[in-house]
Amino acid sequence: MSVPPENCRANANSAAAASQLSIYLWMRSLFRWALAGAFFFSFCPVLILLGIFVDPRKNDGAQRWLSRNVVRLAGARVEVRRSPGFDPQRVCFFVSNHVNLFDPFVLYSVIPQFFRGLELESHFQIPVYGWLMKRFGNVPVPEVNRPSDLKRMWRLTRASLDRGVSLIVFPEGGRTITGRVGPFRDGIFRMARDFGTPITPVSIVGSFTFNRKTSWMLRPSTIVVCIHETIETEGCSRGELAELRDVVWRAVAGPVHASMGEALITEREPQAEAKI
C-alpha cells in the first residue's frame, strides 16, 4: 500500500519542526548554563569573603539574592505556596523531595527562615561550592556509616538546632530519575524523634520539567514550592516512626504526583533511585 504524498509531507514537516525545537533547546540550555554558572562562580568568592568577616545570618539577604538569580538566569520562574499551619518562627527540619542541582537554590530563595542543610560529605570537596557550604555551616552526611562519622553528624545537627538554625534534608538519598518521589530513609525521622524537633514537609513541583539528572537540558518552566503544615515529633514513640515517615512522605509526594496525573499509592512504592 502506497503512502499518500500529503502524509509524507506532513511527516517530513513534523520531523523538521522537532529537529528545530531540539536545536533551539540545546542552544538555549548552553546559554542558560553559561549565564547561571558565570554568575554563581563570580559572586560565590564574594560571599565566602563576607562569611569570613560577617556572621552568615547578617548577610542572609545576599545569599537569597544569589539563589534567586541563579534560578532566574537558568530560565525558571519560582512560586511559593505556604500552608496556614506552617510557622516560620519555629526551628524545624524541612524535608523535601530532590529533583536536580538547582533544588537548594530554589528552596533558599523562598523559605522565609534562616536555615542550613544536611549534605553529602563529598560535596564539601567541590571547589568554591564546597568552601561556601563549609563556611556557612552545612552539616556533612557521611557516605560510609562509620560510628564516629555518624556521631559527628548527630552532634553537628544538634548544635545547629540548638543555635536556632533549621535544617533542610533530602531523605530520598538522591535525585529522582522518574520525577516521582522515592521512599524516604529513616535517619532524619530518628533524629527528629530523639531531638523532639518538628518536621515541615516541602514539595518541589515542576522542577523535573525544568531539569533532570538524566539530561543537561534546561527547559522553560515554573517551579512551585509547597510548604506544608509543620508536624510535631515530640512524644513520638519508636513504634510510631514508620507512621511519621509515611505521613511526611504523603505530604511531600502528594502535589508532585498530582502534577504528573498520578495517584498517591504508598510510601514504599517502587522507585528507581540514583545517588547524588
C-alpha positions in Angstrom: 0.0 0.0 0.0 1.4 3.4 -1.0 1.5 6.3 1.4 -0.3 9.4 0.2 2.0 12.2 -0.7 0.4 14.6 1.7 1.1 12.2 4.6 4.8 12.1 3.6 5.0 15.9 3.5 3.3 16.1 6.9 5.7 13.6 8.4 8.7 15.5 6.9 7.4 18.8 8.3 6.9 17.3 11.7 10.4 15.9 11.8 11.9 19.2 10.7 9.9 21.1 13.4 11.1 18.6 16.0 14.7 19.0 14.9 14.5 22.8 15.0 13.0 22.6 18.5 15.8 20.3 19.6 18.4 22.6 18.3 16.7 25.6 20.0 16.6 23.8 23.4 20.2 22.7 23.0 21.4 26.3 22.3 19.1 27.8 24.9 20.4 25.3 27.6 24.0 26.0 26.7 23.4 29.8 27.0 21.5 29.4 30.3 24.1 27.1 31.9 26.9 29.6 30.9 24.9 32.5 32.3 24.0 30.9 35.6 27.4 29.4 36.0 29.3 32.6 35.3 27.0 34.5 37.8 27.4 31.8 40.5 31.2 31.5 40.3 31.7 35.3 40.1 29.7 36.1 43.2 30.5 33.0 45.3 34.0 34.2 46.3 32.4 37.5 47.5 30.1 35.6 49.8 32.9 33.4 51.0 34.9 36.5 51.9 31.9 38.1 53.6 31.4 34.9 55.5 35.0 35.2 56.9 34.3 38.6 58.5 30.5 38.7 58.8 28.1 36.3 60.6 26.2 34.4 57.8 22.9 35.4 59.4 23.8 39.0 58.8 24.3 38.5 55.0 21.4 36.2 54.6 19.9 38.7 52.2 22.9 38.4 49.9 22.7 34.6 49.9 19.0 34.7 49.0 19.7 37.2 46.2 22.4 34.8 44.8 20.0 31.9 45.0 17.1 33.7 43.3 19.3 34.9 40.5 20.9 31.6 39.8 17.5 30.1 39.3 16.3 33.1 37.2 19.3 33.1 35.0 18.9 29.3 34.4 15.5 30.1 33.0 13.0 29.1 35.7 10.2 31.0 37.5 9.6 30.1 41.1 6.3 30.4 43.0 5.6 29.5 46.7 2.5 28.3 48.5 2.5 28.2 52.3 0.1 26.3 54.4 -1.6 28.2 57.2 -0.2 25.6 59.6 3.4 26.5 58.7 5.1 28.5 61.5 8.2 30.3 60.0 9.4 31.2 63.5 9.9 27.6 64.7 13.2 25.8 64.3 12.5 22.6 62.4 13.7 20.0 59.8 12.5 20.9 56.3 12.0 17.6 54.5 11.9 17.9 50.7 11.9 15.8 47.5 15.1 16.1 45.5 15.0 16.6 41.7 18.1 18.4 40.4 21.1 20.5 41.3 19.0 23.7 41.5 16.9 22.5 44.4 19.0 24.1 47.1 18.9 27.5 45.3 15.1 27.2 44.7 14.4 26.4 48.4 16.8 29.1 49.8 15.1 31.7 47.6 11.6 31.0 49.0 11.7 29.5 52.6 11.2 32.5 54.9 13.6 31.4 57.5 17.4 31.2 58.1 18.4 27.5 57.5 21.2 25.3 56.5 21.3 21.7 55.1 22.5 18.2 55.7 24.6 17.4 52.6 26.8 14.6 51.4 30.3 14.9 52.7 31.8 14.5 49.2 30.0 17.8 48.2 32.3 19.7 50.5 35.2 18.8 48.2 33.7 20.7 45.3 35.8 23.8 44.6 34.0 27.1 45.5 30.6 25.4 46.2 32.1 23.1 48.9 34.0 26.0 50.5 30.8 28.0 50.6 28.8 25.2 52.2 31.5 24.5 54.8 31.8 28.2 55.8 28.0 28.7 56.0 27.6 25.7 58.4 26.0 22.9 56.4 26.2 19.5 58.1 28.2 16.8 56.3 26.5 13.5 55.9 29.0 10.6 55.8 28.8 8.2 52.8 30.3 5.4 54.8 28.4 4.7 58.0 31.2 4.6 60.5 30.1 5.1 64.1 32.5 8.0 64.6 31.2 9.8 61.5 27.6 9.2 62.4 28.2 10.6 65.9 29.8 13.7 64.4 26.8 14.3 62.2 24.5 13.8 65.1 26.5 16.3 67.2 26.7 18.9 64.5 23.0 18.6 63.7 22.1 19.0 67.4 24.4 22.0 67.6 22.7 23.7 64.6 19.3 23.2 66.1 20.4 24.5 69.5 21.7 27.7 67.8 18.2 28.2 66.3 19.1 27.1 62.8 16.7 24.9 60.9 18.0 22.2 58.5 16.8 21.1 55.1 17.0 17.4 54.3 16.5 15.3 51.1 15.6 11.9 52.6 15.4 10.0 49.3 19.2 9.9 49.4 19.5 11.0 45.8 17.9 12.8 42.9 14.8 11.2 41.2 15.2 9.8 37.7 11.5 9.4 37.1 10.0 12.6 38.6 8.2 10.7 41.3 9.1 10.9 45.0 11.0 7.8 46.1 11.0 6.1 49.5 12.4 8.1 52.4 15.2 6.8 54.5 14.7 6.6 58.3 17.7 8.6 59.6 16.2 12.1 59.7 13.0 10.8 61.4 15.0 9.1 64.1 16.9 12.4 64.7 13.6 14.4 64.7 12.1 12.0 67.2 15.1 11.9 69.5 15.6 15.7 69.4 11.9 16.5 69.6 12.3 18.7 66.6 9.2 19.3 64.4 9.2 18.5 60.6 7.9 20.7 57.9 7.3 18.8 54.6 8.2 20.7 51.4 7.2 19.7 47.8 9.1 21.0 44.8 6.7 20.7 41.9 7.6 21.3 38.2 11.4 21.1 38.7 11.6 17.8 36.8 10.3 19.5 33.7 12.9 22.2 34.2 15.9 19.9 34.6 16.6 16.3 35.5 19.5 14.1 36.4 19.4 12.2 33.1 19.6 15.4 30.9 21.5 18.6 30.9 18.7 20.5 29.1 17.2 23.5 30.9 13.6 23.9 29.7 11.4 27.0 30.4 9.4 26.1 33.5 7.5 27.4 36.5 8.6 25.7 39.7 6.1 25.7 42.6 7.3 25.2 46.1 4.6 24.0 48.6 5.5 24.5 52.3 3.2 22.3 54.2 1.9 22.3 57.8 4.5 21.7 60.5 4.3 18.2 62.0 5.1 17.6 65.7 7.5 14.8 66.7 7.8 15.3 70.4 6.5 12.2 72.2 6.7 10.1 69.0 7.5 6.5 70.1 9.8 4.1 68.4 6.8 2.2 67.1 5.3 5.3 65.5 8.4 6.2 63.5 7.2 4.4 60.3 3.9 6.2 60.6 5.6 9.6 60.9 7.7 8.8 57.9 4.7 7.8 55.9 2.7 11.0 56.9 5.6 13.2 55.8 6.1 11.3 52.5 2.5 11.6 51.6 2.6 15.4 52.3 5.7 15.8 50.1 4.7 13.4 47.3 1.0 14.5 47.0 1.4 17.7 44.9 4.3 16.2 42.9 2.4 13.1 41.8 -0.8 15.1 41.3 1.1 17.3 38.9 2.1 14.2 36.9 -1.5 12.9 36.9 -0.7 10.0 39.2 -2.5 8.7 42.2 -0.7 8.5 45.5 -0.2 4.9 46.4 2.1 4.2 49.3 5.4 5.5 50.8 7.2 2.3 49.7 6.1 2.2 46.1 8.8 1.1 43.6 11.2 3.9 42.5 14.4 3.8 40.6 16.9 5.9 42.5 20.3 7.2 41.9 23.0 8.6 44.3 23.5 12.3 44.3 
